[in-house]
Amino acid sequence: MTAQQPPGTALASRSLGRALLWPAVAVVLGFLLVYNFFAPSAELKPPARAVASAPAAPGAVAPAVELVLPRSVPKRLVIAEIAVDAPFTALAIGPSGQLNPPPPDDTNLVGWFQGGVTPGERGTSVVAGHVDTKTGPAVFLQLSLLKPGSKVDITREDGTIATFKVDSVETFSKAHFPDERVYADTPSPQLRLITCGGEYDKKAKDYTDNVVVFAHLDSTKRA
């Protein structure tokens, strides 16, 4: 399997930031950026609890409790199914308007977009990783092998492990990447895992596609 060579900070070579097509971030993630930089704490949502009410009638079904976590920085990503066990680094939007990729010299490192929500918060959390580096295969080499129902565990700074269940794994051409579908804000805690895929274009020094894993928060527990 041909692996991706991660780019330098200039994003002139194989660039995950370039791969994520972040020039549209001002539109697609505008709400997330405003949300985080202008109201960083007022909008944080604690774990939802069932509202106290009169005793339910016998046989009545109790109302579901919405699963939402407060903001907490992710520390470690574990996907046992594809042997991923990696620490996080924070990623930001660079001067070019693209998301900076994780450092290219570490094959076992994933990055999260710190301008958006943290994994488990209400909204869409974005996690990116290289499929390979100049030294060989990298953390998301086998990301495309996940399937609906696969589990993704993220250990957070607050000691919570947020478990996400995969809804779908899709491959998109970078030339026709569905920015709004991938990055748009959501009313529930969602996760997007993104890496490069498809054929390697030697002329462009980049892969032709992106692999995107869509997942939702399924459960939580203490680390």
N, C-alpha and C positions, 0 to 999 in steps of 0.2 A: 504493500500500500504506500503510495507516495505521500509523504508528510509535508506539512507546511513549514517553510522557513520563516521564522518571525522577523519582523522588520526592525530597523533601528528606530531611534526616536524621531527621525525625519520622516518616517513612514514612506520612504521612497521605494522600499522593497516590499516583501510579503508583509503586509500590515494587517493585524487584526483590527486596529482602529479603522484603517481604510476599508477592511472587509465589512465592518459593521455599518458602513455608509452613513456616518454621523453628520455629513453636511446638512441633513434635514433635521438635526436635533433641535434647533431653535423652534421649529414648528411642532415636531412630534413630541418632544419632551419638554416643551415650554411650560406646561402645567407643573411638571415635576420640579423644574428649576425654580419657578416662582414659589411653589409650595415649600421648598427646602430653604431658600435663601431669604424669603420675606416672612415666613411663618414657621420657623424651625421647630417650635415646641408647642405652640397653641393648638395645632392640629393633630398632635400625636394621639393615637387611640390606644387606651389600655385594653387588656384582654376583655372581651365582652362577657357579660354575665346575664343570666336569665333575670328578668325583672320580677320582683316579688309580687304576688297577686293572691287572690282568694284561692282556697284549695280547689284543685281540679275535680271534676266529677269522676266517679269510679270508671275505669276503663279508658279515660281520656288520654291522648298522647301528649306528653310534655313538649313544649316548644323547643326547637333546636337552638343551641347556643352558638352564636357566630364566632368562628375562630379567627381572632385577630390579635397580633402581638404589638407591644410598644416598640419604639425604635431601639435597636441594639446592633452594634457593629458585628458583622460576621467574622468568625475566626478560622473556621475549618470546614472544608467540603468533603463529604464522604459519599461515594457512589459505589457500594460494594460490588454491584453487578459487573462493573467494568474496571474494578481495581483502582478507583480514584480515591486518594486520601491526601489532600493538599491544603496548605494554608492560603489565606487571602491577602491580597494587597489592594489598597484603594486606588481607583482610577478616576481621572478627571478629564474634562474636555480641554484639548490643547488649543494653541493659537490658531490652528487651521480649522477649528470647528469640529474636529473629529475626536472620538474617544481615544485617549492614549492607550496603547496596548500594555499588557503586563511586560515586565523586563524580559528581553529576549535571551538572557543568559541563564534562566532558571526554568528547567523543563517541568518542574512540579510546583506550579504556582498558578492560582486563578485570581482574577481581579473582579471587583464589583464597582459599579458606577456610584460613587459616593454622593453625587448630586441628586440621586433618586432615593427611593425608599430602601430600607434595609430588608433583608429576607424575613418575611413573616408579617411585616407591616401591610396595611391596606394599600394596594397599588401594585405596580409591576417592578420587580427588582431584577436588574440586569447583571449577569455574571458572564465574564468572557475568559477564554483560555486558548492557548496555542494548540494546534494539532501536532506541530513539531517545531523544532528549532534547528539551528545550524549543526547542533551536536547530535540530533536524532529525534526520535518520537517524544512527544510532550503529553501533558496532562489530559487533553481532550482528544487524543488520537482515536479512541473508540466511542466517542460520544454518539455517533450515528447508530450504534448498535442498541441503544436504549429503545424501549417500546412502551406503549400505553400500560400503565400499572407499575412501571419501574419506580423505585424509591430513591430519593435524593435527600440526604441528611446534611443540615447546616448547623454547626455549633456556633452559638452567638456569645458575645461578650458577657451577657447577663446570666450565662449558665444554662440557657434554654437550648434544646436541640429541636429545630424546626424541620419536620419531615414533609417533603413535597412529593406528590404523586404525579407522574408524567401523564399528560393528556395526549400529546402527539409529538412526533419527531419529524421535522420537515426540512427539505432542502430547497433553497431559493437561489435563483440566479442573482448575482450582485447587480446586474444591469436592470433588474426588475424587482428589487427588494421591497417587500411590503412593510415599509417603515411604521405606518400607523398600526397595523395589526400586531407587530412585534413589540413596539415600544409604548403604545398608548396606555394611559392610565386605566386602571380597572377598579371596580368597587370592592373587590376581595383580594386577599393576598395571593399574588401570582409570581412565578419565577420564569426567567428566560435564561437558558444556557446557550451560549453562542460560540461557534468556532468556524474555521474555514472548511471547505469541502469542494467536491467536484474536481475537475482537471486543473493542473498547474499551467498557467499561461507564462511561458518563458519570456515572451516579449514584454508583457505587462509586469512580470515578476510578482504575480499574485495568483491566487486560486480563483476560479470562475464562480464559485458558489459559496453560500453560507449554510451551515447546519444549525438549526434552531430547535431547541427542546422547549416545549410549552408545558408548564407544570403548575399545580395549585397546592396551597398549604393543606395538608391532610391531617396532621396531628402534631402534638408537641409533648416534650417530656424534659425532665431535668437531666443535665449531663452527669 
